[in-house]
Amino acid sequence: MSKRLVVALSGGIGGAKLALGLSRILPSDELLVIANTGDDFEHLGLCISPDIDTLIYTLAGINNPVTGWGRRDETWSFMESIGALGGEDWFKLGDRDLALHVERTRRLRMGQTLSEVTSDICRRLGIGARIVPMSEDLVRTRVRSDEGWIDFQDYFVRQQCRPVVHELVFDGAPLARPQADIVAALRSGDVRAVIICPSNPFISIEPILAIPGMRDAIRASGVPVVAVSPIIGGKAVKGPTAKMMRELGLEVSAAGVAARYGDLLDGYVVDHADADGVGKIGAQVTLASTLMTTLHDRETLARATLEAADALVSLR
């Protein structure tokens, strides 16, 4: 029997686009998406999981196509009322989106795990692929700026990524454990490939890889690890990836991202625009159109990425 399961590491918008493409070309039981939870935080007394929510809304087909985050056809009466009362309205929670956070918080406080809550919500929204948090343990991304340490959502949303980034840490990561189903899947012998989606390497993928045992479990699976570059032509498609790379003294390029992942990668998918700058990458490079503006783009890139992974198997 051929190996079937594709394991994808993902953050929010960019990663969710490729995850959607994978979900549309694979049978539902052949995709497991590991979601970053370093962005999670508590706001207005609610447990917020931004990357999990973006994955859920995207794979359920109810995401906001304009912003990339939140739900489509959203209304904002709650936020307007909070603002009028002098409450914190810097992190926008739409009325439909709010229902998810209220229900998640209720269930977590009843003793359910984040994995259990996520799994049930996916089922109710008709998502066949599995979306699994990277850990049940709390891991929180923090940013060191000129003004000291900042919680990630303060940096990312409240301050709109304006502060200069000098350092990133993932509080709680050294004591966290990979979610049990992730380790079981990687040890099962049924994995076809590990795909690192085109998410910000610093704030979306590295929190996942910072959990002790995660890198080792990926390597020990013995399957191709293929990343898709989030950089196209020296620029990030969305978000602060390029800005953060410059501030951390790194080359803003597809090659710079590959260097960050190091020897974890066997394959690397980059856009045609970056063909001239990838000669020194140690991984096997595949050129593709990586800008995902349409559903067809997502599916095409997903196929190209899996084909790159499968080709690596034949080279071993």
Buried (B, 14 or more C-beta within 10 A) or exposed (E): EEBEBBBBBBBBBBBBBBBBBBBBBBEEEBBBBBBBBBBBBEBBEBBBBBBBBBBBBBBBEBBBEEEBBBBBEBEBEBBEEBEEEEEEBBBBBBBBBBEBBBBBBEBBEEEBBBBEBBBEBBEEBEBBBBBBBBBBBBBBBBBBBEEEBBBBBBBBBEBEBEBBBBEBBBBBBEEBBBBEBBBEBBEEEBBBBBBBBBBBBBBBBBBBBBBEBBBEBBBEBEBBBBBBBBBBEBEBBBBBBBBBBBBBEBBBBBBBBBBBBEEBBBBBBBBEBBEEBBEEBEBBBBBBBBBBEEEEBBBBBBBBBBBBBBBBBEEE
